Amino acid sequence: MLKKKERGEWGYLKYRRTSLTLMFFGVLAAAAAIFVIGLALNKWETTNIFTVVAILGVLPAAKILVLMIVVYPHKAINEEEKIFLDGLLQEEDKIFYDAVFTSSERSMHLDAIFVTGHQIIGYTSDKKDKIDKIEAYFKNEMNLRKLDHTVFITNSDKTLANRFKMRSANEELSGKQQRDRENILEFIKVSIV
């Protein structure tokens, strides 16, 4: 049985791929079954209400297929990478793994997104990703929501580790920054495909 994973949880991308595949073929099988039952009940005539229902049943399959196209090209992080990323965390930090986001222009993948103090730090191990576009997406989303946070995206292990070393260990957040942090955590969780 497929164990449910929450958005941002390690292993979510693998779970999402599997669940989308199962849903896609399940919806297609149901539409095909409705079509065949309609044919059998109506003396093999295709002009019946079951045909219309079967055609409408393919629409959810198309939506699932689009999600599959967005999710399948991205690779999930392995356990070794997870251990490295977990080692960077401090007590109040929050991490989201295997995050795929979409904008009107593109889909974006981050191996991990950290919300630490007053910062959003994204990390991707894919050197081909355009980190400036991902960073611009997050900055734009934060500005639209009037959320007060610094955004930094990198594809270098060394730069990521240095960024965490430079942060203030005892950073005090103002009341607004704390509320913004909660809104950012919710935004990230909801935005993951």
N, CA, C and O of each residue as an XYZ file, in Angstrom:
772
protein
N       0.839     -1.190      0.000
C       0.000      0.000      0.000
C       0.877      1.244      0.000
O       1.946      1.274      0.609
N       0.408      2.251     -0.684
C       1.129      3.512     -0.833
C       0.941      4.365      0.417
O      -0.180      4.740      0.761
N       2.073      4.674      1.106
C       1.995      5.476      2.324
C       1.924      6.951      1.949
O       2.783      7.455      1.225
N       0.907      7.634      2.440
C       0.686      9.039      2.113
C       1.798      9.906      2.671
O       2.208      9.755      3.822
N       2.272     10.807      1.847
C       3.277     11.800      2.250
C       2.666     13.175      2.075
O       1.934     13.427      1.118
N       2.971     14.055      3.003
C       2.488     15.439      2.940
C       3.400     16.260      2.043
O       4.561     15.905      1.839
N       2.880     17.350      1.509
C       3.686     18.259      0.702
C       4.861     18.765      1.516
O       4.706     19.202      2.656
N       6.045     18.700      0.910
C       7.244     19.168      1.582
C       7.942     18.111      2.414
O       9.060     18.332      2.879
N       7.313     16.984      2.609
C       7.911     15.897      3.376
C       8.883     15.139      2.469
O       8.650     15.018      1.266
N       9.980     14.626      3.054
C      10.937     13.871      2.258
C      10.239     12.654      1.662
O       9.552     11.924      2.375
N      10.409     12.432      0.367
C       9.770     11.321     -0.336
C       8.462     11.712     -1.002
O       7.824     10.883     -1.649
N       8.054     12.978     -0.848
C       6.783     13.422     -1.419
C       6.770     13.324     -2.937
O       5.753     12.942     -3.517
N       7.866     13.656     -3.586
C       7.902     13.642     -5.054
C       7.676     12.231     -5.596
O       6.936     12.047     -6.562
N       8.301     11.252     -4.984
C       8.108      9.856     -5.397
C       6.652      9.432     -5.153
O       6.029      8.797     -6.004
N       6.128      9.791     -3.984
C       4.734      9.489     -3.672
C       3.792     10.152     -4.679
O       2.835      9.533     -5.144
N       4.069     11.409     -5.010
C       3.209     12.162     -5.924
C       3.213     11.535     -7.314
O       2.163     11.429     -7.949
N       4.375     11.124     -7.787
C       4.458     10.460     -9.099
C       3.616      9.186     -9.123
O       2.839      8.954    -10.049
N       3.786      8.377     -8.096
C       3.055      7.108     -8.031
C       1.557      7.337     -7.926
O       0.783      6.681     -8.623
N       1.138      8.254     -7.068
C      -0.300      8.490     -6.892
C      -0.923      9.082     -8.157
O      -2.042      8.716     -8.516
N      -0.222      9.983     -8.833
C      -0.748     10.545    -10.080
C      -0.889      9.469    -11.157
O      -1.874      9.450    -11.895
N       0.097      8.577    -11.244
C       0.032      7.487    -12.226
C      -1.162      6.583    -11.947
O      -1.902      6.225    -12.863
N      -1.349      6.216    -10.684
C      -2.484      5.357    -10.320
C      -3.823      6.045    -10.592
O      -4.754      5.424    -11.105
N      -3.910      7.335    -10.244
C      -5.150      8.077    -10.502
C      -5.428      8.176    -11.996
O      -6.568      8.007    -12.430
N      -4.392      8.449    -12.784
C      -4.560      8.601    -14.230
C      -5.131      7.335    -14.846
O      -6.127      7.381    -15.569
N      -4.499      6.209    -14.559
C      -4.981      4.964    -15.142
C      -6.317      4.533    -14.552
O      -7.114      3.901    -15.245
N      -6.578      4.856    -13.295
C      -7.875      4.555    -12.690
C      -9.003      5.322    -13.349
O     -10.058      4.756    -13.635
N      -8.788      6.617    -13.594
C      -9.815      7.442    -14.242
C     -10.035      6.981    -15.676
O     -11.174      6.916    -16.139
N      -8.945      6.660    -16.388
C      -9.095      6.161    -17.762
C      -9.848      4.837    -17.791
O     -10.700      4.622    -18.653
N      -9.534      3.955    -16.853
C     -10.227      2.652    -16.798
C     -11.710      2.843    -16.494
O     -12.554      2.163    -17.077
N     -12.030      3.759    -15.590
C     -13.437      4.023    -15.266
C     -14.171      4.584    -16.484
O     -15.299      4.176    -16.760
N     -13.555      5.505    -17.210
C     -14.188      6.077    -18.406
C     -14.383      5.005    -19.469
O     -15.426      4.957    -20.122
N     -13.389      4.149    -19.643
C     -13.517      3.063    -20.625
C     -14.617      2.088    -20.218
O     -15.379      1.623    -21.066
N     -14.704      1.777    -18.934
C     -15.740      0.866    -18.448
C     -17.132      1.453    -18.669
O     -18.043      0.745    -19.099
N     -17.299      2.730    -18.379
C     -18.597      3.387    -18.592
C     -18.963      3.352    -20.076
O     -20.116      3.101    -20.427
N     -17.995      3.599    -20.935
C     -18.244      3.579    -22.376
C     -18.678      2.182    -22.844
O     -19.646      2.047    -23.592
N     -17.960      1.153    -22.403
C     -18.280     -0.224    -22.808
C     -19.637     -0.649    -22.249
O     -20.415     -1.295    -22.951
N     -19.928     -0.298    -21.008
C     -21.236     -0.632    -20.419
C     -22.346      0.058    -21.197
O     -23.391     -0.541    -21.450
N     -22.129      1.315    -21.578
C     -23.110      2.043    -22.393
C     -23.330      1.383    -23.732
O     -24.462      1.303    -24.208
N     -22.264      0.910    -24.346
C     -22.406      0.199    -25.626
C     -23.208     -1.081    -25.440
O     -24.113     -1.377    -26.221
N     -22.872     -1.836    -24.403
C     -23.558     -3.114    -24.163
C     -25.039     -2.905    -23.854
O     -25.870     -3.694    -24.303
N     -25.386     -1.876    -23.108
C     -26.780     -1.629    -22.749
C     -27.593     -1.041    -23.899
O     -28.821     -1.121    -23.884
N     -26.937     -0.456    -24.886
C     -27.634      0.206    -25.983
C     -27.372     -0.453    -27.332
O     -27.268      0.228    -28.352
N     -27.267     -1.769    -27.334
C     -27.124     -2.570    -28.554
C     -25.978     -2.086    -29.435
O     -26.112     -1.998    -30.655
N     -24.862     -1.776    -28.807
C     -23.610     -1.382    -29.454
C     -23.731     -0.108    -30.290
O     -22.990      0.083    -31.254
N     -24.658      0.749    -29.916
C     -24.794      2.082    -30.514
C     -23.968      3.067    -29.684
O     -24.045      3.067    -28.455
N     -23.196      3.886    -30.343
C     -22.357      4.831    -29.606
C     -23.109      6.103    -29.214
O     -22.621      6.873    -28.387
N     -24.258      6.327    -29.777
C     -25.030      7.531    -29.456
C     -25.905      7.269    -28.237
O     -27.089      6.955    -28.362
N     -25.314      7.402    -27.071
C     -26.046      7.219    -25.822
C     -25.429      8.093    -24.739
O     -24.331      8.623    -24.911
N     -26.126      8.240    -23.643
C     -25.674      9.111    -22.552
C     -24.376      8.600    -21.909
O     -23.587      9.392    -21.393
N     -24.155      7.287    -21.939
C     -22.940      6.715    -21.359
C     -21.688      7.182    -22.110
O     -20.627      7.369    -21.515
N     -21.832      7.366    -23.419
C     -20.703      7.871    -24.212
C     -20.338      9.285    -23.775
O     -19.160      9.619    -23.648
N     -21.352     10.110    -23.547
C     -21.116     11.480    -23.095
C     -20.446     11.467    -21.719
O     -19.483     12.197    -21.486
N     -20.956     10.639    -20.816
C     -20.369     10.537    -19.477
C     -18.922     10.046    -19.560
O     -18.060     10.543    -18.835
N     -18.650      9.081    -20.432
C     -17.284      8.558    -20.588
C     -16.347      9.640    -21.126
O     -15.205      9.752    -20.679
N     -16.825     10.431    -22.077
C     -16.004     11.515    -22.625
C     -15.716     12.555    -21.547
O     -14.592     13.044    -21.435
N     -16.737     12.895    -20.752
C     -16.525     13.844    -19.658
C     -15.592     13.264    -18.590
O     -14.893     14.005    -17.899
N     -15.587     11.955    -18.465
C     -14.696     11.292    -17.511
C     -13.235     11.373    -17.909
O     -12.354     11.180    -17.072
N     -12.967     11.655    -19.172
C     -11.586     11.778    -19.630
C     -10.997     13.139    -19.235
O      -9.776     13.280    -19.160
N     -11.848     14.140    -18.983
C     -11.354     15.468    -18.609
C     -10.502     15.448    -17.331
O      -9.439     16.068    -17.309
N     -10.935     14.757    -16.271
C     -10.047     14.676    -15.090
C      -8.727     13.966    -15.409
O      -7.687     14.297    -14.839
N      -8.772     13.001    -16.312
C      -7.534     12.312    -16.695
C      -6.581     13.280    -17.392
O      -5.366     13.188    -17.213
N      -7.118     14.200    -18.179
C      -6.273     15.195    -18.847
C      -5.618     16.120    -17.823
O      -4.446     16.472    -17.953
N      -6.383     16.506    -16.807
C      -5.825     17.357    -15.752
C      -4.709     16.628    -15.003
O      -3.673     17.219    -14.701
N      -4.921     15.355    -14.707
C      -3.904     14.550    -14.030
C      -2.673     14.406    -14.913
O      -1.546     14.453    -14.418
N      -2.878     14.230    -16.224
C      -1.760     14.114    -17.153
C      -0.897     15.377    -17.149
O       0.329     15.291    -17.205
N      -1.531     16.539    -17.084
C      -0.780     17.800    -17.015
C       0.084     17.825    -15.757
O       1.250     18.216    -15.820
N      -0.468     17.416    -14.621
C       0.324     17.362    -13.385
C       1.486     16.378    -13.512
O       2.580     16.629    -13.006
N       1.237     15.253    -14.193
C       2.304     14.279    -14.402
C       3.429     14.886    -15.236
O       4.605     14.651    -14.955
N       3.078     15.660    -16.253
C       4.077     16.298    -17.108
C       4.906     17.298    -16.306
O       6.100     17.462    -16.559
N       4.280     17.961    -15.349
C       4.999     18.924    -14.505
C       5.916     18.216    -13.520
O       7.039     18.670    -13.302
N       5.474     17.124    -12.924
C       6.195     16.471    -11.824
C       7.273     15.492    -12.306
O       8.343     15.426    -11.703
N       7.018     14.738    -13.370
C       7.916     13.651    -13.755
C       9.346     14.057    -14.109
O      10.256     13.285    -13.809
N       9.608     15.201    -14.719
C      11.007     15.515    -15.085
C      11.941     15.766    -13.894
O      13.160     15.743    -14.062
N      11.406     16.001    -12.725
C      12.237     16.379    -11.581
C      12.606     15.163    -10.745
O      11.799     14.256    -10.539
N      13.851     15.169    -10.270
C      14.300     14.014     -9.487
C      14.266     14.334     -7.993
O      14.541     15.459     -7.574
N      13.932     13.346     -7.227
C      13.869     13.486     -5.765
C      15.269     13.364     -5.184
O      16.153     12.747     -5.779
N      15.457     13.962     -4.011
C      16.764     13.862     -3.364
C      16.904     12.501     -2.687
O      15.921     11.885     -2.275
N      18.140     12.056     -2.587
C      18.379     10.770     -1.932
C      18.627     10.982     -0.439
O      18.655     12.114      0.044
N      18.804      9.889      0.270
C      18.944      9.961      1.722
C      20.229     10.672      2.141
O      20.252     11.359      3.162
N      21.291     10.511      1.363
C      22.558     11.177      1.679
C      22.401     12.698      1.612
O      22.884     13.415      2.488
N      21.727     13.183      0.574
C      21.474     14.619      0.457
C      20.580     15.111      1.589
O      20.782     16.207      2.113
N      19.593     14.301      1.966
C      18.692     14.670      3.052
C      19.469     14.841      4.361
O      19.226     15.785      5.113
N      20.382     13.942      4.623
C      21.192     14.011      5.850
C      22.025     15.293      5.847
O      22.128     15.968      6.871
N      22.622     15.630      4.694
C      23.402     16.875      4.581
C      22.516     18.080      4.864
O      22.903     18.965      5.627
N      21.325     18.124      4.257
C      20.417     19.260      4.426
C      19.897     19.355      5.857
O      19.801     20.448      6.415
N      19.562     18.213      6.448
C      19.101     18.205      7.845
C      20.173     18.716      8.794
O      19.863     19.311      9.827
N      21.437     18.484      8.445
C      22.542     18.917      9.287
C      22.682     20.430      9.355
O      23.345     20.948     10.254
N      22.076     21.138      8.430
C      22.158     22.600      8.413
C      21.110     23.255      9.310
O      21.227     24.436      9.636
N      20.101     22.507      9.708
C      18.971     23.073     10.435
C      19.310     23.449     11.871
O      20.116     22.801     12.538
N      18.670     24.511     12.314
C      18.665     24.863     13.726
C      17.265     24.598     14.255
O      16.372     24.208     13.502
N      17.079     24.809     15.538
C      15.839     24.427     16.216
C      14.577     25.012     15.583
O      13.603     24.285     15.388
N      14.570     26.290     15.261
C      13.364     26.953     14.757
C      13.189     26.853     13.242
O      12.176     27.308     12.710
N      14.155     26.268     12.546
C      14.106     26.201     11.094
C      13.050     25.217     10.625
O      12.729     24.245     11.310
N      12.520     25.490      9.450
C      11.563     24.591      8.814
C      12.106     24.274      7.429
O      12.634     25.150      6.744
N      11.974     23.015      7.021
C      12.466     22.597      5.707
C      11.357     21.887      4.945
O      10.577     21.128      5.519
N      11.300     22.147      3.638
C      10.392     21.461      2.727
C      11.259     20.778      1.670
O      12.117     21.418      1.061
N      11.039     19.490      1.453
C      11.814     18.728      0.468
C      11.024     18.567     -0.829
O       9.803     18.715     -0.862
N      11.768     18.257     -1.901
C      11.184     17.865     -3.191
C      10.047     18.786     -3.611
O       8.943     18.321     -3.896
N      10.305     20.071     -3.651
C       9.267     21.051     -3.940
C       9.256     21.411     -5.425
O      10.252     21.888     -5.969
N       8.118     21.177     -6.065
C       7.914     21.581     -7.454
C       6.855     22.674     -7.441
O       5.766     22.499     -6.894
N       7.195     23.808     -8.055
C       6.294     24.954     -8.138
C       6.019     25.258     -9.604
O       6.811     24.913    -10.481
N       4.905     25.896     -9.853
C       4.612     26.328    -11.217
C       4.287     27.812    -11.216
O       3.682     28.339    -10.282
N       4.700     28.461    -12.276
C       4.305     29.849    -12.525
C       3.718     29.876    -13.924
O       3.635     28.841    -14.586
N       3.314     31.038    -14.372
C       2.736     31.117    -15.711
C       3.775     30.823    -16.789
O       3.404     30.465    -17.907
N       5.057     30.963    -16.487
C       6.096     30.741    -17.479
C       6.737     29.357    -17.431
O       7.163     28.838    -18.462
N       6.809     28.755    -16.240
C       7.607     27.538    -16.131
C       7.293     26.763    -14.861
O       6.617     27.250    -13.955
N       7.808     25.538    -14.829
C       7.780     24.788    -13.575
C       9.181     24.854    -12.982
O      10.174     24.894    -13.708
N       9.248     24.865    -11.662
C      10.521     25.019    -10.960
C      10.634     23.945     -9.891
O       9.649     23.576     -9.253
N      11.845     23.454     -9.709
C      12.071     22.409     -8.707
C      13.174     22.844     -7.752
O      14.224     23.329     -8.174
N      12.923     22.665     -6.472
C      13.947     22.867     -5.448
C      14.048     21.585     -4.631
O      13.037     21.020     -4.215
N      15.265     21.138     -4.408
C      15.468     19.961     -3.563
C      15.000     20.247     -2.148
O      14.439     19.383     -1.475
N      15.242     21.484     -1.706
C      14.841     21.868     -0.352
C      14.602     23.366     -0.292
O      15.260     24.151     -0.974
N      13.642     23.738      0.545
C      13.392     25.140      0.848
C      13.444     25.260      2.366
O      12.714     24.576      3.085
N      14.305     26.128      2.829
C      14.445     26.391      4.255
C      13.762     27.706      4.585
O      13.903     28.684      3.852
N      13.038     27.732      5.661
C      12.554     28.987      6.220
C      13.254     29.092      7.566
O      12.940     28.376      8.516
N      14.213     30.011      7.615
C      15.057     30.141      8.792
C      15.112     31.601      9.199
O      15.589     32.453      8.450
N      14.627     31.871     10.372
C      14.610     33.249     10.845
C      13.886     34.159      9.879
O      12.681     34.029      9.664
N      14.627     35.075      9.306
C      14.084     36.081      8.402
C      14.378     35.751      6.930
O      14.267     36.622      6.067
N      14.749     34.506      6.647
C      15.178     34.126      5.306
C      14.416     32.931      4.747
O      13.985     32.038      5.475
N      14.270     32.953      3.433
C      13.838     31.779      2.672
C      15.057     31.386      1.857
O      15.536     32.163      1.031
N      15.557     30.188      2.088
C      16.745     29.718      1.370
C      16.343     28.485      0.576
O      15.903     27.484      1.142
N      16.498     28.567     -0.736
C      16.176     27.445     -1.605
C      17.445     26.798     -2.120
O      18.450     27.471     -2.351
N      17.391     25.478     -2.300
C      18.549     24.738     -2.790
C      18.116     23.756     -3.860
O      17.160     23.002     -3.677
N      18.825     23.767     -4.980
C      18.627     22.766     -6.015
C      19.984     22.197     -6.400
O      20.953     22.942     -6.547
N      20.057     20.897     -6.562
C      21.323     20.277     -6.970
C      21.448     20.254     -8.485
O      22.508     19.920     -9.014
N      20.379     20.605     -9.187
C      20.383     20.620    -10.643
C      21.072     21.894    -11.130
O      20.548     22.995    -10.959
N      22.230     21.739    -11.725
C      23.013     22.899    -12.175
C      22.381     23.581    -13.389
O      22.748     24.708    -13.720
N      21.429     22.907    -14.060
C      20.784     23.491    -15.238
C      19.626     24.421    -14.873
O      19.204     25.240    -15.690
N      19.112     24.294    -13.645
C      18.010     25.166    -13.232
C      18.459     26.616    -13.249
O      19.589     26.931    -12.879
N      17.589     27.472    -13.671
C      17.874     28.904    -13.697
C      17.488     29.484    -12.338
O      16.343     29.882    -12.121
N      18.462     29.525    -11.429
C      18.164     29.930    -10.059
C      17.710     31.381     -9.972
O      16.967     31.742     -9.059
N      18.144     32.211    -10.902
C      17.706     33.610    -10.882
C      16.199     33.718    -11.146
O      15.528     34.579    -10.577
N      15.675     32.851    -12.003
C      14.227     32.839    -12.292
C      13.443     32.333    -11.078
O      12.378     32.860    -10.756
N      13.975     31.315    -10.411
C      13.308     30.776     -9.221
C      13.318     31.833     -8.114
O      12.311     32.042     -7.439
N      14.447     32.486     -7.938
C      14.561     33.531     -6.916
C      13.608     34.686     -7.222
O      12.962     35.217     -6.319
N      13.523     35.073     -8.497
C      12.608     36.154     -8.901
C      11.159     35.762     -8.630
O      10.357     36.595     -8.207
N      10.822     34.498     -8.872
C       9.459     34.010     -8.601
C       9.124     34.182     -7.117
O       8.071     34.723     -6.779
N      10.014     33.727     -6.231
C       9.751     33.821     -4.798
C       9.702     35.268     -4.320
O       8.838     35.628     -3.521
N      10.626     36.098     -4.804
C      10.616     37.512     -4.415
C       9.312     38.173     -4.844
O       8.719     38.943     -4.088
N       8.871     37.868     -6.061
C       7.615     38.428     -6.556
C       6.436     37.976     -5.698
O       5.578     38.786     -5.348
N       6.389     36.697     -5.361
C       5.303     36.177     -4.525
C       5.309     36.806     -3.134
O       4.251     37.100     -2.576
N       6.487     37.011     -2.581
C       6.582     37.645     -1.260
C       6.126     39.107     -1.332
O       5.432     39.589     -0.436
N       6.517     39.808     -2.400
C       6.097     41.205     -2.575
C       4.591     41.317     -2.789
O       3.953     42.212     -2.233
N       4.019     40.421     -3.586
C       2.572     40.440     -3.814
C       1.796     40.264     -2.514
O       0.737     40.863     -2.327
N       2.327     39.448     -1.630
C       1.654     39.162     -0.363
C       2.103     40.103      0.758
O       1.635     40.004      1.892
N       3.018     41.017      0.423
C       3.570     41.974      1.394
C       4.177     41.267      2.612
O       3.977     41.667      3.758
N       4.921     40.209      2.316
C       5.569     39.427      3.363
C       7.041     39.835      3.456
O       7.737     39.928      2.445
N       7.492     40.073      4.662
C       8.819     40.608      4.923
C       9.819     39.474      5.141
O       9.958     38.981      6.261
N      10.520     39.053      4.078
C      11.547     38.022      4.182
C      12.589     38.215      3.092
O      12.303     38.786      2.040
N      13.791     37.737      3.349
C      14.868     37.728      2.367
C      14.826     36.397      1.636
O      14.618     35.354      2.256
N      15.022     36.424      0.323
C      14.993     35.205     -0.491
C      16.379     34.975     -1.083
O      16.990     35.888     -1.638
N      16.864     33.741     -0.957
C      18.164     33.364     -1.508
C      18.053     31.953     -2.059
O      17.642     31.039     -1.343
N      18.416     31.762     -3.335
C      18.369     30.445     -3.975
C      19.768     30.127     -4.480
O      20.443     30.992     -5.037
N      20.205     28.885     -4.287
C      21.530     28.473     -4.749
C      21.483     27.042     -5.280
O      20.574     26.271     -4.973
N      22.499     26.710     -6.093
C      22.655     25.325     -6.541
C      24.031     24.786     -6.139
O      24.519     23.813     -6.714
N      24.639     25.424     -5.160
C      25.963     25.021     -4.681
C      25.883     24.594     -3.214
O      25.377     25.330     -2.367
N      26.390     23.394     -2.930
C      26.436     22.891     -1.549
C      27.251     23.829     -0.661
O      26.860     24.140      0.464
N      28.388     24.270     -1.189
C      29.296     25.118     -0.418
C      28.642     26.468     -0.091
O      28.714     26.940      1.043
N      28.006     27.080     -1.093
C      27.338     28.364     -0.874
C      26.203     28.207      0.129
O      25.993     29.074      0.978
N      25.474     27.106      0.029
C      24.379     26.848      0.966
C      24.910     26.736      2.390
O      24.374     27.360      3.306
N      25.953     25.949      2.573
C      26.534     25.776      3.910
C      27.056     27.109      4.453
O      26.870     27.413      5.632
N      27.707     27.906      3.600
C      28.207     29.221      4.033
C      27.065     30.147      4.423
O      27.176     30.897      5.393
N      25.976     30.100      3.678
C      24.812     30.948      3.985
C      24.279     30.621      5.384
O      23.903     31.519      6.138
N      24.251     29.347      5.718
C      23.771     28.948      7.043
C      24.762     29.326      8.143
O      24.348     29.629      9.262
N      26.054     29.313      7.845
C      27.049     29.707      8.843
C      26.958     31.195      9.137
O      27.197     31.615     10.269
N      26.616     32.004      8.132
C      26.579     33.461      8.289
C      25.337     33.953      9.029
O      25.336     35.075      9.534
N      24.306     33.160      9.104
C      23.077     33.652      9.729
C      23.264     33.836     11.227
O      24.134     33.228     11.850
N      22.443     34.670     11.766
C      22.501     34.951     13.194
C      21.816     33.823     13.955
O      20.672     33.480     13.658
N      22.489     33.260     14.911
C      21.933     32.141     15.685
C      20.782     32.593     16.577
O      19.859     31.822     16.838
N      20.831     33.828     17.042
C      19.805     34.315     17.958
C      18.973     35.432     17.328
O      18.649     36.417     17.991
N      18.637     35.280     16.080
C      17.879     36.318     15.392
C      16.487     36.449     16.003
O      15.726     35.483     16.043
N      16.165     37.638     16.472
C      14.852     37.910     17.041
C      13.938     38.446     15.949
O      14.280     39.408     15.260
N      12.798     37.833     15.796
C      11.837     38.284     14.797
C      10.826     39.209     15.458
O      10.371     38.963     16.575
N      10.484     40.276     14.746
C       9.438     41.174     15.250
C       8.094     40.452     15.142
O       8.010     39.385     14.535
N       7.065     41.019     15.718
C       5.732     40.421     15.643
C       5.267     40.255     14.215
O       4.706     39.216     13.865
N       5.490     41.273     13.367
C       5.096     41.196     11.958
C       5.890     40.119     11.235
O       5.331     39.351     10.452
N       7.199     40.060     11.497
C       8.029     39.043     10.851
C       7.594     37.633     11.257
O       7.626     36.718     10.434
N       7.192     37.450     12.503
C       6.718     36.139     12.957
C       5.419     35.761     12.243
O       5.253     34.619     11.816
N       4.485     36.737     12.111
C       3.241     36.479     11.368
C       3.536     36.203      9.900
O       2.937     35.315      9.295
N       4.464     36.970      9.331
C       4.855     36.755      7.934
C       5.457     35.365      7.754
O       5.197     34.694      6.755
N       6.256     34.939      8.719
C       6.872     33.607      8.655
C       5.792     32.522      8.580
O       5.896     31.588      7.785
N       4.767     32.652      9.404
C       3.671     31.675      9.373
C       2.960     31.687      8.020
O       2.608     30.632      7.492
N       2.750     32.870      7.463
C       2.115     32.981      6.140
C       2.997     32.397      5.046
O       2.497     31.780      4.106
N       4.299     32.588      5.164
C       5.228     32.036      4.180
C       5.233     30.509      4.242
O       5.210     29.843      3.207
N       5.262     29.960      5.447
C       5.213     28.501      5.590
C       3.958     27.945      4.939
O       4.014     26.924      4.252
N       2.826     28.606      5.148
C       1.565     28.168      4.540
C       1.611     28.316      3.024
O       1.166     27.425      2.301
N       2.147     29.443      2.534
C       2.257     29.671      1.087
C       3.082     28.574      0.430
O       2.681     28.030     -0.599
N       4.234     28.243      1.015
C       5.104     27.225      0.430
C       4.397     25.879      0.398
O       4.405     25.194     -0.624
N       3.791     25.503      1.505
C       3.133     24.208      1.580
C       1.997     24.089      0.561
O       1.838     23.046     -0.073
N       1.219     25.141      0.408
C       0.074     25.118     -0.525
C       0.553     25.172     -1.977
O      -0.097     24.606     -2.856
N       1.665     25.834     -2.243
C       2.145     26.036     -3.606
C       2.854     24.836     -4.204
O       2.993     24.749     -5.424
N       3.302     23.914     -3.377
C       3.981     22.725     -3.899
C       2.977     21.894     -4.684
O       1.882     21.603     -4.203
N       3.368     21.511     -5.912
C       2.468     20.747     -6.798
C       2.296     19.353     -6.264
O       1.580     18.548     -6.858
